[in-house]
Amino acid sequence: ANLCGHCDNCLNKEETESDLFSKEEAEKVLNHLKNNESSIIELQAALEIKKSVIQTVIQFLIREEKISVVPSSPGKYKATFQG
């Protein structure tokens, strides 16, 4: 699930958030969440990315519906798999 680069959220990211996180950082977070339900602190430890960057990436990926909050564990996130 790559960031497409042409939808509204990706275009807005390029204009407003591009200085806050890179596409590579977003891909790292998304790929980690495909295999692990993780909190921001767990992502920070596993990926060695700053907490503020992870928070921005999480917000972006939620808007893109690529990840969601784990219902049974608020504060943890997981990748969404769309058919």
N, CA, C and O atoms as CSV, one atom per row, in Angstrom:
chain,resi,resn,atom,element,x,y,z
A,1,ALA,N,N,0.853,-1.181,0.000
A,1,ALA,CA,C,0.000,0.000,0.000
A,1,ALA,C,C,0.892,1.234,0.000
A,1,ALA,O,O,1.193,1.800,1.051
A,2,ASN,N,N,1.298,1.632,-1.165
A,2,ASN,CA,C,2.147,2.815,-1.295
A,2,ASN,C,C,1.306,4.079,-1.264
A,2,ASN,O,O,0.123,4.065,-1.601
A,3,LEU,N,N,1.929,5.161,-0.858
A,3,LEU,CA,C,1.273,6.448,-0.943
A,3,LEU,C,C,1.197,6.798,-2.424
A,3,LEU,O,O,2.199,6.709,-3.133
A,4,CYS,N,N,0.014,7.197,-2.898
A,4,CYS,CA,C,-0.180,7.334,-4.342
A,4,CYS,C,C,0.472,8.584,-4.921
A,4,CYS,O,O,0.950,8.567,-6.055
A,5,GLY,N,N,0.496,9.672,-4.145
A,5,GLY,CA,C,1.109,10.894,-4.644
A,5,GLY,C,C,0.188,11.765,-5.481
A,5,GLY,O,O,0.609,12.819,-5.958
A,6,HIS,N,N,-1.076,11.344,-5.674
A,6,HIS,CA,C,-1.966,12.175,-6.479
A,6,HIS,C,C,-3.351,12.414,-5.887
A,6,HIS,O,O,-4.109,13.218,-6.431
A,7,CYS,N,N,-3.709,11.744,-4.790
A,7,CYS,CA,C,-5.002,12.027,-4.165
A,7,CYS,C,C,-4.887,13.296,-3.317
A,7,CYS,O,O,-3.789,13.808,-3.100
A,8,ASP,N,N,-6.020,13.795,-2.844
A,8,ASP,CA,C,-6.026,15.036,-2.060
A,8,ASP,C,C,-5.103,14.976,-0.856
A,8,ASP,O,O,-4.364,15.923,-0.591
A,9,ASN,N,N,-5.142,13.854,-0.116
A,9,ASN,CA,C,-4.296,13.763,1.075
A,9,ASN,C,C,-2.817,13.755,0.726
A,9,ASN,O,O,-2.018,14.399,1.406
A,10,CYS,N,N,-2.444,13.036,-0.322
A,10,CYS,CA,C,-1.030,13.018,-0.719
A,10,CYS,C,C,-0.596,14.390,-1.222
A,10,CYS,O,O,0.501,14.849,-0.903
A,11,LEU,N,N,-1.440,15.042,-1.999
A,11,LEU,CA,C,-1.093,16.370,-2.501
A,11,LEU,C,C,-1.008,17.375,-1.361
A,11,LEU,O,O,-0.101,18.207,-1.333
A,12,ASN,N,N,-1.951,17.305,-0.416
A,12,ASN,CA,C,-1.891,18.192,0.741
A,12,ASN,C,C,-0.665,17.905,1.584
A,12,ASN,O,O,-0.068,18.828,2.138
A,13,LYS,N,N,-0.275,16.637,1.692
A,13,LYS,CA,C,0.925,16.273,2.437
A,13,LYS,C,C,2.135,16.930,1.808
A,13,LYS,O,O,3.002,17.456,2.504
A,14,GLU,N,N,2.188,16.897,0.482
A,14,GLU,CA,C,3.325,17.494,-0.205
A,14,GLU,C,C,3.403,18.992,0.067
A,14,GLU,O,O,4.493,19.553,0.179
A,15,GLU,N,N,2.247,19.634,0.173
A,15,GLU,CA,C,2.231,21.078,0.374
A,15,GLU,C,C,2.442,21.475,1.827
A,15,GLU,O,O,3.118,22.465,2.106
A,16,THR,N,N,1.863,20.703,2.765
A,16,THR,CA,C,1.839,21.178,4.147
A,16,THR,C,C,2.643,20.334,5.123
A,16,THR,O,O,3.084,20.842,6.155
A,17,GLU,N,N,2.840,19.077,4.823
A,17,GLU,CA,C,3.486,18.193,5.783
A,17,GLU,C,C,4.820,17.652,5.284
A,17,GLU,O,O,5.488,16.916,6.009
A,18,SER,N,N,5.217,17.996,4.078
A,18,SER,CA,C,6.410,17.369,3.504
A,18,SER,C,C,7.665,17.647,4.318
A,18,SER,O,O,8.606,16.854,4.305
A,19,ASP,N,N,7.680,18.776,5.029
A,19,ASP,CA,C,8.838,19.062,5.860
A,19,ASP,C,C,8.783,18.317,7.189
A,19,ASP,O,O,9.760,18.307,7.937
A,20,LEU,N,N,7.639,17.689,7.487
A,20,LEU,CA,C,7.478,17.012,8.769
A,20,LEU,C,C,7.813,15.529,8.690
A,20,LEU,O,O,8.279,14.951,9.672
A,21,PHE,N,N,7.583,14.901,7.537
A,21,PHE,CA,C,7.960,13.496,7.373
A,21,PHE,C,C,8.176,13.184,5.902
A,21,PHE,O,O,7.617,13.833,5.018
A,22,SER,N,N,8.998,12.177,5.665
A,22,SER,CA,C,9.292,11.768,4.289
A,22,SER,C,C,8.399,10.596,3.897
A,22,SER,O,O,7.813,9.929,4.750
A,23,LYS,N,N,8.309,10.361,2.601
A,23,LYS,CA,C,7.566,9.207,2.104
A,23,LYS,C,C,8.162,7.923,2.670
A,23,LYS,O,O,7.435,6.982,2.988
A,24,GLU,N,N,9.494,7.888,2.797
A,24,GLU,CA,C,10.154,6.699,3.330
A,24,GLU,C,C,9.734,6.433,4.780
A,24,GLU,O,O,9.511,5.287,5.169
A,25,GLU,N,N,9.630,7.500,5.570
A,25,GLU,CA,C,9.198,7.327,6.970
A,25,GLU,C,C,7.767,6.807,7.022
A,25,GLU,O,O,7.448,5.933,7.828
A,26,ALA,N,N,6.914,7.340,6.169
A,26,ALA,CA,C,5.522,6.876,6.132
A,26,ALA,C,C,5.457,5.409,5.739
A,26,ALA,O,O,4.682,4.643,6.313
A,27,GLU,N,N,6.269,5.013,4.762
A,27,GLU,CA,C,6.295,3.611,4.335
A,27,GLU,C,C,6.813,2.703,5.454
A,27,GLU,O,O,6.295,1.603,5.645
A,28,LYS,N,N,7.828,3.154,6.192
A,28,LYS,CA,C,8.357,2.357,7.313
A,28,LYS,C,C,7.275,2.106,8.353
A,28,LYS,O,O,7.101,0.980,8.820
A,29,VAL,N,N,6.544,3.170,8.714
A,29,VAL,CA,C,5.480,3.031,9.716
A,29,VAL,C,C,4.408,2.081,9.192
A,29,VAL,O,O,3.987,1.165,9.899
A,30,LEU,N,N,3.967,2.296,7.956
A,30,LEU,CA,C,2.918,1.456,7.390
A,30,LEU,C,C,3.358,0.001,7.309
A,30,LEU,O,O,2.594,-0.891,7.678
A,31,ASN,N,N,4.556,-0.253,6.841
A,31,ASN,CA,C,5.041,-1.624,6.734
A,31,ASN,C,C,5.140,-2.293,8.101
A,31,ASN,O,O,4.826,-3.475,8.242
A,32,HIS,N,N,5.579,-1.535,9.113
A,32,HIS,CA,C,5.651,-2.093,10.473
A,32,HIS,C,C,4.252,-2.472,10.955
A,32,HIS,O,O,4.061,-3.529,11.556
A,33,LEU,N,N,3.274,-1.603,10.688
A,33,LEU,CA,C,1.919,-1.846,11.183
A,33,LEU,C,C,1.194,-2.941,10.407
A,33,LEU,O,O,0.143,-3.409,10.845
A,34,LYS,N,N,1.731,-3.355,9.272
A,34,LYS,CA,C,1.149,-4.489,8.549
A,34,LYS,C,C,1.368,-5.783,9.325
A,34,LYS,O,O,0.573,-6.717,9.222
A,35,ASN,N,N,2.443,-5.832,10.097
A,35,ASN,CA,C,2.800,-7.061,10.820
A,35,ASN,C,C,2.651,-6.952,12.327
A,35,ASN,O,O,2.671,-7.967,13.022
A,36,ASN,N,N,2.502,-5.734,12.847
A,36,ASN,CA,C,2.489,-5.525,14.299
A,36,ASN,C,C,1.467,-4.463,14.673
A,36,ASN,O,O,1.413,-3.398,14.059
A,37,GLU,N,N,0.659,-4.760,15.681
A,37,GLU,CA,C,-0.151,-3.707,16.289
A,37,GLU,C,C,0.778,-2.975,17.235
A,37,GLU,O,O,1.391,-3.594,18.104
A,38,SER,N,N,0.893,-1.651,17.078
A,38,SER,CA,C,1.889,-0.912,17.847
A,38,SER,C,C,1.367,0.445,18.281
A,38,SER,O,O,0.526,1.053,17.619
A,39,SER,N,N,1.890,0.904,19.415
A,39,SER,CA,C,1.636,2.263,19.882
A,39,SER,C,C,2.702,3.176,19.281
A,39,SER,O,O,3.664,2.715,18.667
A,40,ILE,N,N,2.512,4.461,19.467
A,40,ILE,CA,C,3.500,5.430,18.975
A,40,ILE,C,C,4.858,5.171,19.630
A,40,ILE,O,O,5.891,5.234,18.963
A,41,ILE,N,N,4.859,4.882,20.920
A,41,ILE,CA,C,6.121,4.624,21.632
A,41,ILE,C,C,6.794,3.364,21.078
A,41,ILE,O,O,8.014,3.338,20.911
A,42,GLU,N,N,6.009,2.322,20.795
A,42,GLU,CA,C,6.572,1.099,20.226
A,42,GLU,C,C,7.123,1.340,18.821
A,42,GLU,O,O,8.172,0.807,18.458
A,43,LEU,N,N,6.409,2.146,18.035
A,43,LEU,CA,C,6.902,2.497,16.699
A,43,LEU,C,C,8.209,3.272,16.796
A,43,LEU,O,O,9.149,3.032,16.037
A,44,GLN,N,N,8.252,4.199,17.736
A,44,GLN,CA,C,9.457,5.016,17.929
A,44,GLN,C,C,10.654,4.126,18.252
A,44,GLN,O,O,11.740,4.326,17.709
A,45,ALA,N,N,10.462,3.154,19.126
A,45,ALA,CA,C,11.560,2.265,19.516
A,45,ALA,C,C,11.970,1.349,18.361
A,45,ALA,O,O,13.160,1.116,18.146
A,46,ALA,N,N,10.998,0.835,17.626
A,46,ALA,CA,C,11.294,-0.126,16.565
A,46,ALA,C,C,11.913,0.539,15.340
A,46,ALA,O,O,12.781,-0.041,14.687
A,47,LEU,N,N,11.470,1.750,15.030
A,47,LEU,CA,C,11.865,2.379,13.771
A,47,LEU,C,C,12.892,3.491,13.929
A,47,LEU,O,O,13.451,3.969,12.943
A,48,GLU,N,N,13.140,3.900,15.163
A,48,GLU,CA,C,14.087,4.983,15.439
A,48,GLU,C,C,13.739,6.248,14.650
A,48,GLU,O,O,14.591,6.862,14.008
A,49,ILE,N,N,12.460,6.613,14.723
A,49,ILE,CA,C,11.948,7.847,14.130
A,49,ILE,C,C,11.419,8.690,15.282
A,49,ILE,O,O,10.864,8.157,16.243
A,50,LYS,N,N,11.588,9.998,15.187
A,50,LYS,CA,C,11.146,10.884,16.268
A,50,LYS,C,C,9.642,10.770,16.504
A,50,LYS,O,O,8.864,10.570,15.572
A,51,LYS,N,N,9.251,10.904,17.778
A,51,LYS,CA,C,7.848,10.781,18.164
A,51,LYS,C,C,6.970,11.764,17.400
A,51,LYS,O,O,5.886,11.393,16.949
A,52,SER,N,N,7.411,13.000,17.246
A,52,SER,CA,C,6.595,14.006,16.551
A,52,SER,C,C,6.375,13.622,15.093
A,52,SER,O,O,5.307,13.872,14.535
A,53,VAL,N,N,7.384,13.016,14.478
A,53,VAL,CA,C,7.262,12.562,13.089
A,53,VAL,C,C,6.266,11.410,13.017
A,53,VAL,O,O,5.406,11.385,12.137
A,54,ILE,N,N,6.379,10.462,13.934
A,54,ILE,CA,C,5.460,9.318,13.944
A,54,ILE,C,C,4.027,9.789,14.141
A,54,ILE,O,O,3.114,9.279,13.491
A,55,GLN,N,N,3.817,10.757,15.030
A,55,GLN,CA,C,2.464,11.267,15.262
A,55,GLN,C,C,1.881,11.859,13.978
A,55,GLN,O,O,0.712,11.633,13.665
A,56,THR,N,N,2.685,12.609,13.241
A,56,THR,CA,C,2.219,13.211,11.991
A,56,THR,C,C,1.947,12.138,10.947
A,56,THR,O,O,0.953,12.209,10.225
A,57,VAL,N,N,2.827,11.143,10.865
A,57,VAL,CA,C,2.631,10.037,9.922
A,57,VAL,C,C,1.346,9.280,10.264
A,57,VAL,O,O,0.562,8.956,9.371
A,58,ILE,N,N,1.129,8.999,11.544
A,58,ILE,CA,C,-0.085,8.292,11.993
A,58,ILE,C,C,-1.329,9.064,11.553
A,58,ILE,O,O,-2.264,8.476,11.010
A,59,GLN,N,N,-1.344,10.375,11.785
A,59,GLN,CA,C,-2.498,11.193,11.385
A,59,GLN,C,C,-2.725,11.099,9.880
A,59,GLN,O,O,-3.859,10.951,9.424
A,60,PHE,N,N,-1.645,11.186,9.116
A,60,PHE,CA,C,-1.748,11.102,7.663
A,60,PHE,C,C,-2.290,9.741,7.228
A,60,PHE,O,O,-3.194,9.675,6.394
A,61,LEU,N,N,-1.749,8.655,7.783
A,61,LEU,CA,C,-2.165,7.311,7.379
A,61,LEU,C,C,-3.608,7.010,7.793
A,61,LEU,O,O,-4.305,6.266,7.104
A,62,ILE,N,N,-4.055,7.580,8.907
A,62,ILE,CA,C,-5.458,7.420,9.306
A,62,ILE,C,C,-6.361,8.142,8.301
A,62,ILE,O,O,-7.383,7.598,7.883
A,63,ARG,N,N,-5.987,9.364,7.915
A,63,ARG,CA,C,-6.782,10.100,6.913
A,63,ARG,C,C,-6.851,9.340,5.600
A,63,ARG,O,O,-7.868,9.371,4.908
A,64,GLU,N,N,-5.764,8.659,5.260
A,64,GLU,CA,C,-5.708,7.880,4.020
A,64,GLU,C,C,-6.390,6.515,4.170
A,64,GLU,O,O,-6.496,5.761,3.203
A,65,GLU,N,N,-6.853,6.202,5.392
A,65,GLU,CA,C,-7.497,4.922,5.702
A,65,GLU,C,C,-6.566,3.740,5.441
A,65,GLU,O,O,-7.016,2.655,5.074
A,66,LYS,N,N,-5.269,3.958,5.633
A,66,LYS,CA,C,-4.291,2.880,5.492
A,66,LYS,C,C,-4.042,2.195,6.838
A,66,LYS,O,O,-3.592,1.049,6.884
A,67,ILE,N,N,-4.336,2.904,7.935
A,67,ILE,CA,C,-4.230,2.320,9.268
A,67,ILE,C,C,-5.455,2.718,10.075
A,67,ILE,O,O,-6.191,3.631,9.700
A,68,SER,N,N,-5.664,2.020,11.192
A,68,SER,CA,C,-6.766,2.343,12.093
A,68,SER,C,C,-6.342,2.045,13.521
A,68,SER,O,O,-5.337,1.378,13.767
A,69,VAL,N,N,-7.133,2.557,14.457
A,69,VAL,CA,C,-6.907,2.270,15.868
A,69,VAL,C,C,-7.393,0.848,16.135
A,69,VAL,O,O,-8.423,0.436,15.603
A,70,VAL,N,N,-6.666,0.105,16.947
A,70,VAL,CA,C,-7.082,-1.247,17.329
A,70,VAL,C,C,-8.230,-1.101,18.332
A,70,VAL,O,O,-8.033,-0.560,19.420
A,71,PRO,N,N,-9.439,-1.584,17.973
A,71,PRO,CA,C,-10.599,-1.371,18.860
A,71,PRO,C,C,-10.404,-1.884,20.274
A,71,PRO,O,O,-10.860,-1.251,21.226
A,72,SER,N,N,-9.739,-3.013,20.430
A,72,SER,CA,C,-9.565,-3.600,21.762
A,72,SER,C,C,-8.388,-2.990,22.519
A,72,SER,O,O,-8.220,-3.246,23.711
A,73,SER,N,N,-7.575,-2.185,21.836
A,73,SER,CA,C,-6.399,-1.573,22.465
A,73,SER,C,C,-6.231,-0.125,22.017
A,73,SER,O,O,-5.370,0.178,21.191
A,74,PRO,N,N,-7.065,0.775,22.568
A,74,PRO,CA,C,-6.903,2.185,22.184
A,74,PRO,C,C,-5.465,2.639,22.444
A,74,PRO,O,O,-4.874,2.295,23.467
A,75,GLY,N,N,-4.917,3.402,21.521
A,75,GLY,CA,C,-3.530,3.813,21.629
A,75,GLY,C,C,-2.601,2.964,20.785
A,75,GLY,O,O,-1.425,3.286,20.617
A,76,LYS,N,N,-3.147,1.863,20.249
A,76,LYS,CA,C,-2.380,1.023,19.321
A,76,LYS,C,C,-3.007,1.136,17.936
A,76,LYS,O,O,-4.207,1.363,17.788
A,77,TYR,N,N,-2.163,0.972,16.939
A,77,TYR,CA,C,-2.600,1.123,15.556
A,77,TYR,C,C,-2.250,-0.129,14.776
A,77,TYR,O,O,-1.345,-0.875,15.148
A,78,LYS,N,N,-2.986,-0.354,13.675
A,78,LYS,CA,C,-2.718,-1.483,12.788
A,78,LYS,C,C,-3.033,-1.060,11.367
A,78,LYS,O,O,-3.805,-0.129,11.140
A,79,ALA,N,N,-2.431,-1.750,10.415
A,79,ALA,CA,C,-2.724,-1.485,9.003
A,79,ALA,C,C,-4.121,-2.005,8.685
A,79,ALA,O,O,-4.550,-3.027,9.219
A,80,THR,N,N,-4.819,-1.296,7.817
A,80,THR,CA,C,-6.117,-1.774,7.327
A,80,THR,C,C,-5.864,-2.450,5.996
A,80,THR,O,O,-5.032,-1.996,5.210
A,81,PHE,N,N,-6.563,-3.508,5.746
A,81,PHE,CA,C,-6.400,-4.246,4.489
A,81,PHE,C,C,-7.673,-4.114,3.698
A,81,PHE,O,O,-8.704,-4.680,4.060
A,82,GLN,N,N,-7.601,-3.377,2.630
A,82,GLN,CA,C,-8.782,-3.157,1.797
A,82,GLN,C,C,-8.695,-4.043,0.573
A,82,GLN,O,O,-7.646,-4.167,-0.060
A,83,GLY,N,N,-9.840,-4.664,0.252
A,83,GLY,CA,C,-9.877,-5.578,-0.871
A,83,GLY,C,C,-9.989,-4.909,-2.198
A,83,GLY,O,O,-10.029,-5.583,-3.227
